[in-house]
Amino acid sequence: MGSVADLLGVGSTLVMFFLVIAGVMKVFQVASDVRELKEVLQDIRRNTQPAVVPAHAAPAAAFSGSGGVPTPEELVRAVHAQSFGDDFPL
């Protein structure tokens, strides 16, 4: 009976050891995922900041809407101001 108890003790010790190792690995994995999410959010924030329009840019590029967001009328005027080639006949 003593050997069975010893085997159970060693087995439970090994199981606990592997659980601790798995927990530490999971913490590092979660930290890596959080770091990636932080980088993605920073990229999104960088891409959504209003762009500075240079002074020599076309007047259609400088919208007068609030916060740099063009109004529908300005978008329609910008599309109609563009010239399109006849690469694709109707």
DRENDO-1510 file (C-alpha; in Angstrom, 1 decimal, always signed):
<recs>
REC; n; res; u; v; w
REC; 1; MET; +0.0; +0.0; +0.0 .
REC; 2; GLY; +2.9; +2.3; +0.6 .
REC; 3; SER; +4.0; +2.2; -3.0 .
REC; 4; VAL; +0.6; +3.1; -4.3 .
REC; 5; ALA; +0.5; +6.2; -2.1 .
REC; 6; ASP; +4.0; +7.1; -3.2 .
REC; 7; LEU; +2.9; +6.8; -6.9 .
REC; 8; LEU; -0.2; +8.9; -6.3 .
REC; 9; GLY; +1.9; +11.5; -4.6 .
REC; 10; VAL; +4.5; +11.7; -7.4 .
REC; 11; GLY; +1.6; +11.7; -10.0 .
REC; 12; SER; -0.2; +14.6; -8.3 .
REC; 13; THR; +3.1; +16.5; -7.9 .
REC; 14; LEU; +3.8; +16.1; -11.7 .
REC; 15; VAL; +0.3; +17.1; -12.6 .
REC; 16; MET; +0.5; +20.3; -10.4 .
REC; 17; PHE; +4.0; +21.0; -11.9 .
REC; 18; PHE; +2.6; +20.8; -15.5 .
REC; 19; LEU; -0.4; +22.9; -14.5 .
REC; 20; VAL; +1.8; +25.6; -13.2 .
REC; 21; ILE; +3.9; +25.5; -16.4 .
REC; 22; ALA; +0.8; +25.7; -18.5 .
REC; 23; GLY; -0.5; +28.6; -16.5 .
REC; 24; VAL; +2.8; +30.5; -17.0 .
REC; 25; MET; +2.7; +29.8; -20.7 .
REC; 26; LYS; -0.9; +31.0; -20.9 .
REC; 27; VAL; +0.0; +34.3; -19.1 .
REC; 28; PHE; +2.8; +35.0; -21.7 .
REC; 29; GLN; +0.4; +34.1; -24.5 .
REC; 30; VAL; -2.2; +36.6; -23.2 .
REC; 31; ALA; +0.4; +39.2; -22.7 .
REC; 32; SER; +1.5; +38.8; -26.3 .
REC; 33; ASP; -2.1; +39.0; -27.5 .
REC; 34; VAL; -2.7; +42.2; -25.5 .
REC; 35; ARG; +0.5; +43.7; -27.0 .
REC; 36; GLU; -0.7; +42.9; -30.5 .
REC; 37; LEU; -4.1; +44.4; -29.8 .
REC; 38; LYS; -2.5; +47.6; -28.4 .
REC; 39; GLU; -0.4; +47.9; -31.6 .
REC; 40; VAL; -3.5; +47.4; -33.8 .
REC; 41; LEU; -5.4; +50.1; -31.8 .
REC; 42; GLN; -2.5; +52.5; -32.1 .
REC; 43; ASP; -2.4; +51.9; -35.9 .
REC; 44; ILE; -6.1; +52.5; -36.1 .
REC; 45; ARG; -5.8; +55.7; -34.1 .
REC; 46; ARG; -2.9; +56.9; -36.4 .
REC; 47; ASN; -4.9; +56.1; -39.5 .
REC; 48; THR; -8.1; +57.9; -38.3 .
REC; 49; GLN; -6.4; +61.1; -37.4 .
REC; 50; PRO; -7.2; +63.9; -39.8 .
REC; 51; ALA; -4.6; +64.3; -42.5 .
REC; 52; VAL; -3.0; +67.7; -43.0 .
REC; 53; VAL; -3.8; +68.9; -46.5 .
REC; 54; PRO; -0.9; +70.8; -48.1 .
REC; 55; ALA; -1.4; +74.3; -49.3 .
REC; 56; HIS; -0.7; +73.4; -52.9 .
REC; 57; ALA; -3.3; +70.5; -52.9 .
REC; 58; ALA; -6.3; +70.6; -55.2 .
REC; 59; PRO; -9.3; +72.6; -53.8 .
REC; 60; ALA; -11.5; +69.5; -54.0 .
REC; 61; ALA; -9.2; +67.8; -51.5 .
REC; 62; ALA; -9.8; +70.5; -48.8 .
REC; 63; PHE; -13.2; +69.9; -47.4 .
REC; 64; SER; -14.9; +72.6; -45.4 .
REC; 65; GLY; -17.0; +70.1; -43.3 .
REC; 66; SER; -16.7; +69.9; -39.6 .
REC; 67; GLY; -13.7; +67.9; -38.3 .
REC; 68; GLY; -12.4; +67.2; -41.8 .
REC; 69; VAL; -15.4; +65.0; -42.7 .
REC; 70; PRO; -16.7; +65.9; -46.1 .
REC; 71; THR; -20.4; +66.6; -46.6 .
REC; 72; PRO; -22.4; +64.5; -49.2 .
REC; 73; GLU; -22.6; +67.6; -51.4 .
REC; 74; GLU; -18.8; +68.0; -51.3 .
REC; 75; LEU; -18.3; +64.3; -52.2 .
REC; 76; VAL; -20.6; +64.6; -55.2 .
REC; 77; ARG; -18.8; +67.7; -56.4 .
REC; 78; ALA; -15.4; +66.0; -56.0 .
REC; 79; VAL; -16.6; +63.0; -58.0 .
REC; 80; HIS; -18.0; +65.2; -60.8 .
REC; 81; ALA; -14.8; +67.2; -60.9 .
REC; 82; GLN; -12.8; +64.2; -61.8 .
REC; 83; SER; -12.2; +63.2; -65.4 .
REC; 84; PHE; -12.6; +59.6; -66.3 .
REC; 85; GLY; -11.3; +57.9; -69.4 .
REC; 86; ASP; -13.3; +55.7; -71.7 .
REC; 87; ASP; -11.4; +52.5; -71.0 .
REC; 88; PHE; -14.6; +50.6; -70.4 .
REC; 89; PRO; -17.2; +51.2; -73.1 .
REC; 90; LEU; -20.9; +50.8; -72.1 .
</recs>
